[in-house]
């Protein structure tokens, strides 16, 4: 289990909750969220996320990473009191209050 603020991720069952609300995320987005939560509040670089997801060829495939984070942000942040997913422009992403 990973917990950041009111966000809970069960990494074994691939289920996420925020403020007791079940969040619908696909497995790849759950993997990204798990990495951000495990490293929170540190900034995780785009290259590190891409390498974790797609291996050594990940950097070439990282163009779609912004879309993935946008999808995560819509599910994890929209409709809640404060955002947790933050972009650190030119560097990567961070999960924090």
C-alpha positions as CSV (number, residue, x, y, z in Angstrom):
1,X,0.0,0.0,0.0
2,X,1.2,3.5,-0.9
3,X,-0.3,6.5,0.8
4,X,0.2,10.2,0.0
5,X,-2.3,12.6,1.7
6,X,-5.8,11.2,1.0
7,X,-4.6,9.1,-2.0
8,X,-4.2,5.3,-1.4
9,X,-2.8,2.8,-3.9
10,X,-3.0,-0.9,-3.4
11,X,-0.2,-2.1,-5.6
12,X,-1.1,-5.7,-5.3
13,X,-4.7,-5.3,-6.5
14,X,-4.0,-2.3,-8.8
15,X,-6.7,-0.2,-7.1
16,X,-6.5,3.5,-6.2
17,X,-8.7,5.6,-3.9
18,X,-8.8,9.2,-3.1
19,X,-10.9,10.5,-0.2
20,X,-12.6,7.0,-0.1
21,X,-13.6,7.3,-3.8
22,X,-12.4,4.5,-6.2
23,X,-10.3,5.9,-9.0
24,X,-10.5,4.2,-12.4
25,X,-7.0,4.0,-13.9
26,X,-5.5,1.6,-16.5
27,X,-2.5,-0.5,-15.4
28,X,0.1,1.7,-17.1
29,X,-1.2,4.8,-15.4
30,X,-1.3,2.9,-12.1
31,X,2.4,2.0,-12.6
32,X,3.2,5.7,-13.2
33,X,1.2,6.7,-10.1
34,X,2.9,4.1,-8.0
35,X,6.3,5.4,-9.0
36,X,5.3,9.0,-8.2
37,X,3.8,8.0,-4.9
38,X,6.8,5.8,-3.9
39,X,9.1,8.8,-4.5
40,X,6.8,11.5,-3.2
41,X,7.6,14.4,-2.6
42,X,10.7,14.0,-4.8
43,X,10.6,15.0,-8.5
44,X,10.7,12.0,-10.8
45,X,12.2,12.7,-14.2
46,X,10.4,11.9,-17.4
47,X,13.4,9.7,-18.4
48,X,13.2,7.7,-15.2
49,X,9.4,7.1,-15.7
50,X,9.9,6.2,-19.3
51,X,12.7,3.8,-18.5
52,X,10.7,2.1,-15.7
53,X,7.7,1.6,-18.0
54,X,9.3,0.8,-21.3
55,X,12.9,-0.2,-20.5
56,X,16.0,1.2,-22.3
57,X,13.9,2.2,-25.3
58,X,11.7,4.3,-23.0
59,X,13.3,7.6,-23.8
60,X,12.2,7.4,-27.4
61,X,8.7,6.4,-26.3
62,X,8.4,9.2,-23.7
63,X,6.5,11.5,-26.0
64,X,3.3,9.9,-24.8
65,X,4.2,10.3,-21.2
66,X,2.6,13.8,-21.0
67,X,-0.7,12.3,-22.2
68,X,-0.5,9.6,-19.5
69,X,0.1,12.1,-16.8
70,X,-2.8,14.3,-18.1
71,X,-5.0,11.2,-17.8
72,X,-3.8,10.5,-14.2
73,X,-4.3,14.2,-13.3
74,X,-7.9,14.2,-14.5
75,X,-8.7,11.1,-12.4
76,X,-6.6,11.9,-9.3
77,X,-7.1,15.7,-9.1
78,X,-10.4,16.7,-10.7
79,X,-13.2,17.2,-8.3
80,X,-11.0,17.2,-5.2
81,X,-10.1,20.0,-2.8
82,X,-6.4,20.2,-3.9
83,X,-4.2,18.9,-6.6
84,X,-1.6,16.2,-6.0
85,X,0.0,15.8,-9.4
86,X,2.4,18.6,-10.3
87,X,4.5,19.2,-13.4
88,X,8.0,20.5,-12.9
89,X,8.5,22.0,-16.3
90,X,11.6,20.7,-18.1
91,X,12.3,18.2,-15.4
92,X,9.5,15.7,-14.6
93,X,6.6,15.2,-12.3
94,X,5.9,15.3,-8.5
95,X,3.2,14.0,-6.3
96,X,2.6,16.3,-3.3
97,X,0.0,18.6,-1.7
